[in-house]
Amino acid sequence: MTDVMNLHAVAKSRGWAVFALADGRSDNIPYEDLDSAHRSQKWDRDNFLYLQIPPGGIQDPAEMQGCIDYARALHKAGYRLPDPRDLHAPDRHFPVHEPPVMRGDWRRQIRELAKGSR
């Protein structure tokens, strides 16, 4: 994934890249906007990760691994990454992107996260 993003950066491509959640593969096409990237995968936001191409590329491969791991964890939990264009999307904050308020919820979340990492 890092190589694909760096290739796009070297080619001075702007826009979005698409990666499969299953194996991290890309079609190696930079899409001009997010809608074009969605259309290329038939609007499948559940099985693909859409990332904006950074102008300077990716310096640390762990950053890309973290992105796909996070997207896979959300998918496994029944969620998806929120649409970055929609600031009022119902999936933007709740329940994934806000930390728990009550101590009992913190304990439960820590327990669940620890259980899932084994």
Backbone as ProteinMPNN parsed JSONL, in Angstrom:
{"seq_chain_A": "MTDVMNLHAVAKSRGWAVFALADGRSDNIPYEDLDSAHRSQKWDRDNFLYLQIPPGGIQDPAEMQGCIDYARALHKAGYRLPDPRDLHAPDRHFPVHEPPVMRGDWRRQIRELAKGSR", "coords_chain_A": {"N_chain_A": [[0.825, -1.185, 0.0], [1.937, 1.217, 0.769], [3.841, 1.54, -1.229], [2.2, 1.924, -3.476], [0.908, 4.352, -2.835], [3.16, 6.03, -2.696], [4.075, 5.829, -5.311], [2.004, 7.124, -6.664], [2.38, 9.67, -5.565], [4.958, 10.344, -6.497], [4.405, 10.476, -9.189], [3.028, 12.762, -9.204], [0.295, 12.659, -8.856], [-2.978, 13.517, -7.902], [-5.713, 13.172, -5.646], [-7.588, 10.251, -5.032], [-6.952, 6.948, -3.8], [-7.685, 3.462, -4.077], [-8.119, 0.637, -2.027], [-8.338, -2.855, -1.445], [-9.992, -4.301, 1.301], [-9.634, -6.939, 1.967], [-7.071, -7.893, 1.087], [-5.413, -5.716, 0.728], [-4.739, -4.891, -1.793], [-4.46, -2.762, -4.686], [-5.987, -1.011, -7.462], [-4.232, 0.58, -8.689], [-4.871, 3.03, -9.815], [-5.128, 6.484, -9.809], [-7.775, 8.334, -8.587], [-9.696, 11.158, -9.491], [-11.57, 12.38, -7.792], [-13.451, 11.593, -4.78], [-15.96, 10.513, -5.374], [-15.55, 9.425, -7.927], [-13.764, 7.399, -7.28], [-15.413, 5.821, -5.646], [-17.358, 5.081, -7.557], [-15.786, 3.5, -9.228], [-15.553, 1.158, -7.839], [-18.103, 0.287, -7.718], [-19.606, 1.608, -5.737], [-18.992, 0.322, -3.363], [-18.45, 0.551, -0.179], [-17.94, -1.103, 1.862], [-16.108, -3.139, 1.442], [-13.836, -1.989, 0.511], [-11.158, 0.344, 0.912], [-10.83, 3.773, 0.877], [-8.498, 6.155, 0.264], [-7.054, 9.377, 0.554], [-4.605, 10.671, -1.596], [-1.515, 11.571, -0.419], [0.442, 14.518, -1.011], [3.24, 14.384, -0.503], [3.768, 11.712, -0.341], [4.066, 8.568, 1.501], [5.83, 8.131, 4.415], [6.242, 6.234, 6.405], [5.673, 2.843, 6.441], [4.127, 1.633, 8.407], [2.112, 3.389, 8.929], [0.298, 3.101, 6.81], [-0.387, 0.447, 7.222], [-1.648, 0.695, 9.67], [-3.891, 2.177, 8.89], [-5.325, 0.355, 7.241], [-5.692, -1.741, 9.046], [-7.299, -0.502, 10.967], [-9.579, 0.095, 9.414], [-10.359, -2.521, 8.791], [-10.929, -3.49, 11.372], [-13.103, -1.869, 12.058], [-14.888, -2.737, 10.075], [-15.204, -5.407, 10.791], [-16.516, -5.062, 13.192], [-18.904, -4.197, 12.275], [-19.126, -1.652, 11.242], [-18.171, 1.227, 9.253], [-15.617, 3.337, 7.814], [-16.246, 6.783, 8.235], [-17.717, 8.969, 5.789], [-15.59, 11.356, 4.547], [-16.482, 13.765, 3.517], [-18.959, 14.368, 4.488], [-19.938, 16.089, 7.074], [-21.983, 15.824, 8.848], [-22.812, 13.242, 8.941], [-24.524, 10.311, 10.075], [-22.87, 8.222, 10.902], [-20.524, 9.406, 11.577], [-19.651, 10.151, 14.165], [-20.868, 8.583, 16.231], [-21.276, 5.164, 17.001], [-18.606, 4.765, 17.081], [-16.517, 6.678, 16.932], [-16.392, 8.292, 19.186], [-15.127, 8.517, 22.442], [-15.921, 6.432, 25.293], [-18.042, 7.596, 27.988], [-18.704, 6.931, 30.649], [-17.102, 5.29, 33.449], [-17.469, 2.517, 33.657], [-18.08, 1.893, 31.019], [-15.643, 2.482, 29.804], [-14.057, 0.478, 30.973], [-15.321, -1.797, 29.937], [-14.873, -1.388, 27.184], [-12.062, -1.495, 27.051], [-11.668, -4.116, 27.921], [-12.939, -5.505, 25.809], [-11.379, -4.709, 23.616], [-8.888, -5.753, 24.357], [-9.492, -8.455, 24.373], [-10.008, -8.917, 21.669], [-7.515, -8.668, 20.493], [-6.033, -10.924, 20.782]], "CA_chain_A": [[0.0, 0.0, 0.0], [2.839, 2.366, 0.821], [4.44, 1.683, -2.561], [1.18, 2.488, -4.369], [0.739, 5.765, -2.497], [4.38, 6.736, -3.079], [4.082, 5.872, -6.773], [1.091, 8.214, -7.034], [3.003, 10.936, -5.16], [6.065, 10.604, -7.416], [3.793, 10.834, -10.472], [2.3, 14.023, -8.962], [-1.137, 12.4, -8.918], [-3.795, 14.041, -6.81], [-7.005, 12.518, -5.588], [-7.877, 9.139, -4.126], [-6.542, 5.588, -4.159], [-8.611, 2.454, -3.556], [-7.467, -0.592, -1.584], [-9.248, -3.899, -0.982], [-9.792, -4.634, 2.709], [-9.247, -8.347, 2.1], [-5.639, -8.149, 0.914], [-4.676, -4.467, 0.595], [-4.367, -4.627, -3.184], [-5.019, -1.576, -5.313], [-6.041, -1.066, -8.92], [-3.147, 1.476, -9.107], [-5.408, 4.164, -10.556], [-5.5, 7.619, -8.966], [-9.08, 8.884, -8.967], [-9.706, 12.606, -9.323], [-12.345, 12.718, -6.599], [-13.932, 10.431, -4.032], [-17.081, 9.9, -6.103], [-14.979, 8.592, -9.001], [-13.213, 6.201, -6.632], [-16.564, 4.991, -5.26], [-17.958, 4.509, -8.774], [-14.902, 2.461, -9.772], [-15.79, -0.084, -7.086], [-19.569, 0.129, -7.666], [-20.084, 2.192, -4.474], [-18.78, -0.641, -2.279], [-17.657, 1.12, 0.911], [-17.764, -2.123, 2.888], [-14.983, -4.027, 1.147], [-12.717, -1.22, -0.014], [-10.694, 1.489, 1.684], [-10.562, 4.897, -0.006], [-7.578, 7.058, 0.941], [-6.575, 10.504, -0.224], [-3.179, 10.567, -1.91], [-0.785, 12.717, 0.133], [1.411, 15.043, -1.982], [4.612, 13.965, -0.214], [3.862, 10.266, -0.201], [4.011, 7.974, 2.836], [7.191, 7.896, 4.897], [6.295, 5.077, 7.297], [4.719, 1.807, 6.045], [3.229, 1.317, 9.525], [0.963, 4.288, 8.818], [-0.667, 2.461, 5.908], [-0.866, -0.762, 7.897], [-2.597, 1.168, 10.67], [-5.132, 2.564, 8.2], [-6.107, -0.815, 6.82], [-6.08, -2.48, 10.252], [-8.425, 0.225, 11.558], [-10.748, -0.124, 8.557], [-10.778, -3.916, 8.969], [-11.545, -3.619, 12.699], [-14.441, -1.272, 11.959], [-15.723, -3.626, 9.263], [-15.491, -6.597, 11.603], [-17.479, -4.659, 14.217], [-20.144, -3.828, 11.623], [-19.115, -0.23, 10.899], [-17.265, 1.613, 8.176], [-15.057, 4.669, 7.992], [-17.229, 7.788, 7.805], [-17.432, 9.728, 4.577], [-14.924, 12.582, 4.994], [-17.148, 14.957, 2.993], [-20.224, 14.605, 5.184], [-19.652, 16.408, 8.471], [-23.155, 15.527, 9.675], [-23.207, 11.853, 8.71], [-24.835, 9.627, 11.33], [-21.786, 7.328, 11.309], [-19.297, 10.181, 11.753], [-19.2, 10.192, 15.557], [-21.427, 7.578, 17.131], [-20.69, 4.956, 18.313], [-17.217, 4.355, 16.944], [-15.506, 7.722, 16.981], [-16.392, 9.025, 20.443], [-14.745, 7.645, 23.557], [-16.958, 6.248, 26.297], [-18.126, 8.628, 29.013], [-18.753, 6.319, 31.981], [-15.969, 4.399, 33.752], [-17.836, 1.144, 33.317], [-17.957, 1.756, 29.567], [-14.204, 2.423, 29.524], [-13.584, -0.863, 31.337], [-15.871, -2.738, 28.965], [-14.181, -1.193, 25.917], [-10.698, -2.013, 27.197], [-11.79, -5.575, 27.966], [-13.261, -5.984, 24.475], [-10.22, -4.499, 22.75], [-7.861, -6.708, 24.759], [-9.945, -9.777, 23.96], [-9.916, -9.008, 20.213], [-6.137, -8.64, 20.008], [-5.372, -12.223, 20.984]], "C_chain_A": [[0.874, 1.255, 0.0], [3.449, 2.618, -0.551], [3.464, 2.324, -3.544], [1.016, 3.975, -4.107], [1.979, 6.575, -2.905], [4.511, 6.845, -4.598], [3.177, 7.011, -7.258], [1.712, 9.573, -6.705], [4.138, 11.309, -6.109], [5.527, 11.056, -8.776], [2.996, 12.13, -10.38], [0.787, 13.849, -9.13], [-1.808, 13.023, -7.702], [-5.108, 13.282, -6.811], [-7.03, 11.376, -4.59], [-7.357, 7.828, -4.692], [-7.483, 4.614, -3.459], [-7.832, 1.191, -3.215], [-8.521, -1.58, -1.111], [-8.952, -4.205, 0.484], [-9.27, -6.057, 2.874], [-7.736, -8.541, 2.045], [-4.799, -6.881, 0.721], [-4.268, -4.132, -0.827], [-5.103, -3.405, -3.72], [-5.117, -1.797, -6.814], [-5.011, -0.12, -9.538], [-3.613, 2.659, -9.951], [-5.691, 5.292, -9.573], [-6.817, 8.213, -9.47], [-9.132, 10.352, -8.593], [-10.461, 13.036, -8.073], [-12.89, 11.441, -5.967], [-15.091, 9.743, -4.735], [-16.581, 9.0, -7.228], [-14.411, 7.294, -8.425], [-14.339, 5.266, -6.207], [-17.188, 4.32, -6.482], [-17.101, 3.378, -9.328], [-15.119, 1.117, -9.08], [-17.287, -0.328, -6.874], [-20.136, 0.523, -6.312], [-19.93, 1.246, -3.298], [-17.857, -0.043, -1.215], [-17.393, 0.084, 2.001], [-16.53, -2.99, 2.673], [-13.754, -3.308, 0.612], [-12.426, -0.032, 0.884], [-10.292, 2.573, 0.691], [-9.702, 5.897, 0.759], [-7.125, 8.168, 0.004], [-5.068, 10.394, -0.403], [-2.457, 11.788, -1.342], [0.288, 13.198, -0.856], [2.844, 14.56, -1.744], [4.801, 12.48, -0.095], [3.775, 9.828, 1.259], [5.437, 7.643, 3.267], [7.304, 6.594, 5.694], [5.253, 4.038, 6.876], [3.735, 1.445, 7.158], [1.988, 2.204, 9.495], [-0.117, 3.674, 7.926], [-1.231, 1.188, 6.531], [-1.891, -0.395, 8.958], [-3.926, 1.552, 10.055], [-5.965, 1.341, 7.845], [-6.534, -1.662, 8.018], [-7.297, -1.832, 10.905], [-9.697, 0.002, 10.742], [-11.262, -1.558, 8.695], [-11.467, -4.13, 10.319], [-12.939, -3.018, 12.701], [-15.378, -2.189, 11.196], [-16.138, -4.861, 10.054], [-16.541, -6.296, 12.672], [-18.812, -4.207, 13.607], [-20.245, -2.359, 11.25], [-18.246, -0.022, 9.667], [-16.699, 2.984, 8.491], [-16.082, 5.691, 7.522], [-16.769, 8.488, 6.533], [-16.811, 11.061, 4.985], [-15.604, 13.86, 4.517], [-18.385, 15.334, 3.794], [-19.968, 14.826, 6.668], [-20.813, 16.076, 9.399], [-23.662, 14.102, 9.468], [-23.494, 11.164, 10.04], [-23.72, 8.701, 11.808], [-20.487, 8.083, 11.564], [-18.78, 10.113, 13.189], [-19.666, 8.998, 16.387], [-21.566, 6.263, 16.415], [-19.194, 4.721, 18.261], [-16.22, 5.461, 17.282], [-15.542, 8.598, 18.222], [-16.004, 8.079, 21.566], [-15.894, 7.505, 24.543], [-16.905, 7.346, 27.366], [-18.01, 8.017, 30.412], [-17.567, 5.371, 32.195], [-16.256, 2.947, 33.391], [-17.732, 0.882, 31.824], [-16.49, 1.7, 29.136], [-13.679, 1.021, 29.813], [-14.061, -1.904, 30.32], [-15.131, -2.621, 27.626], [-12.757, -1.748, 25.978], [-10.707, -3.535, 27.202], [-12.031, -6.134, 26.552], [-12.077, -5.823, 23.517], [-9.101, -5.49, 23.072], [-8.217, -8.117, 24.298], [-9.768, -9.964, 22.448], [-8.501, -9.073, 19.71], [-5.416, -9.97, 20.168], [-5.523, -13.123, 19.811]], "O_chain_A": [[0.577, 2.23, -0.69], [3.564, 3.763, -0.987], [3.855, 3.169, -4.35], [0.988, 4.774, -5.043], [1.847, 7.691, -3.406], [5.005, 7.85, -5.108], [3.549, 7.766, -8.156], [1.583, 10.519, -7.481], [4.266, 12.473, -6.487], [6.119, 11.913, -9.432], [2.366, 12.55, -11.351], [0.088, 14.791, -9.504], [-1.246, 13.039, -6.607], [-5.561, 12.807, -7.852], [-6.563, 11.506, -3.459], [-7.328, 7.626, -5.906], [-8.011, 4.905, -2.385], [-6.999, 0.728, -3.994], [-9.487, -1.194, -0.453], [-7.791, -4.351, 0.866], [-8.54, -6.344, 3.823], [-7.175, -9.271, 2.862], [-3.582, -6.976, 0.564], [-3.522, -3.177, -1.043], [-6.201, -3.064, -3.279], [-4.43, -2.65, -7.375], [-4.916, -0.019, -10.761], [-2.832, 3.223, -10.717], [-6.418, 5.089, -8.6], [-6.944, 8.551, -10.647], [-8.675, 10.75, -7.521], [-10.036, 13.956, -7.373], [-12.802, 10.357, -6.542], [-15.197, 8.517, -4.697], [-17.136, 7.925, -7.454], [-14.561, 6.225, -9.016], [-14.238, 4.052, -6.386], [-17.509, 3.132, -6.447], [-17.636, 2.398, -9.845], [-14.892, 0.063, -9.674], [-17.684, -1.058, -5.965], [-21.036, -0.138, -5.794], [-20.672, 1.359, -2.322], [-16.634, -0.12, -1.333], [-16.687, 0.375, 2.967], [-15.97, -3.518, 3.633], [-12.747, -3.941, 0.296], [-13.318, 0.521, 1.527], [-9.509, 2.324, -0.225], [-10.127, 6.427, 1.785], [-6.849, 7.938, -1.173], [-4.345, 10.061, 0.537], [-2.749, 12.917, -1.736], [0.969, 12.378, -1.473], [3.585, 14.35, -2.704], [5.899, 12.025, 0.225], [3.451, 10.625, 2.138], [6.161, 6.951, 2.552], [8.341, 5.932, 5.662], [4.057, 4.321, 6.944], [2.624, 0.997, 6.875], [0.93, 1.809, 9.984], [-1.303, 3.723, 8.252], [-2.416, 0.889, 6.381], [-2.891, -1.093, 9.127], [-4.979, 1.283, 10.633], [-7.165, 1.296, 8.115], [-7.62, -2.241, 8.008], [-8.216, -2.523, 11.344], [-10.763, -0.251, 11.303], [-12.473, -1.782, 8.712], [-12.459, -4.854, 10.41], [-13.861, -3.591, 13.282], [-16.52, -2.401, 11.605], [-17.287, -5.298, 9.987], [-17.353, -7.155, 13.018], [-19.744, -3.871, 14.338], [-21.338, -1.867, 10.97], [-17.669, -0.961, 9.12], [-17.232, 3.708, 9.331], [-16.729, 5.476, 6.497], [-15.573, 8.579, 6.252], [-17.446, 11.83, 5.706], [-15.336, 14.935, 5.055], [-18.81, 16.489, 3.78], [-19.801, 13.872, 7.427], [-20.638, 16.051, 10.617], [-24.811, 13.795, 9.786], [-22.793, 11.399, 11.024], [-23.63, 8.419, 13.003], [-19.444, 7.456, 11.751], [-17.57, 10.025, 13.397], [-18.888, 8.466, 17.178], [-21.967, 6.272, 15.251], [-18.571, 4.498, 19.299], [-15.174, 5.183, 17.869], [-14.786, 9.566, 18.304], [-16.502, 6.955, 21.631], [-16.755, 8.381, 24.613], [-15.856, 7.941, 27.611], [-17.29, 8.542, 31.261], [-17.088, 4.735, 31.256], [-15.387, 2.239, 32.883], [-17.346, -0.208, 31.403], [-16.136, 0.963, 28.216], [-12.949, 0.444, 29.007], [-13.3, -2.777, 29.902], [-14.8, -3.633, 27.007], [-12.309, -2.404, 25.038], [-9.864, -4.171, 26.57], [-11.403, -7.114, 26.152], [-11.811, -6.707, 22.701], [-8.444, -6.005, 22.167], [-7.345, -8.881, 23.883], [-9.415, -11.054, 21.998], [-8.288, -9.503, 18.576], [-4.279, -10.108, 19.717], [-5.024, -14.248, 19.828]]}, "name": "protein", "num_of_chains": 1, "seq": "MTDVMNLHAVAKSRGWAVFALADGRSDNIPYEDLDSAHRSQKWDRDNFLYLQIPPGGIQDPAEMQGCIDYARALHKAGYRLPDPRDLHAPDRHFPVHEPPVMRGDWRRQIRELAKGSR"}
